[in-house]
Amino acid sequence: MRNKEIEMSTITPELKTFMNDLWGAEGDFINTPLGRGRIESVRTKAGIDLEVMVRIANTGGIALFCGTELFNG
């Protein structure tokens, strides 16, 4: 139970807004650690995080990111 308390205490208003916006962002472009790409899908992950599949521009490759990674990145 302690881990969930710690996890919930790290939610800032900015993170909450980012995650809410990310949830409905399928088809939008986003900057990632690998470059700019188009969001192919977003799905829930354990805890507060989301899993985001992004098609990276100019490579055609698809990468999987955590929402928190994109927020911090």
Secondary structure as GFF3:
##gff-version 3
##sequence-region A 1 73
A	DSSP	alpha_helix	2	9	.	.	.	ID=ss1
A	DSSP	alpha_helix	13	23	.	.	.	ID=ss2
A	DSSP	beta_strand	29	32	.	.	.	ID=ss3
A	DSSP	beta_strand	35	44	.	.	.	ID=ss4
A	DSSP	beta_strand	50	56	.	.	.	ID=ss5
A	DSSP	beta_strand	62	66	.	.	.	ID=ss6
A	DSSP	alpha_helix	67	72	.	.	.	ID=ss7
###
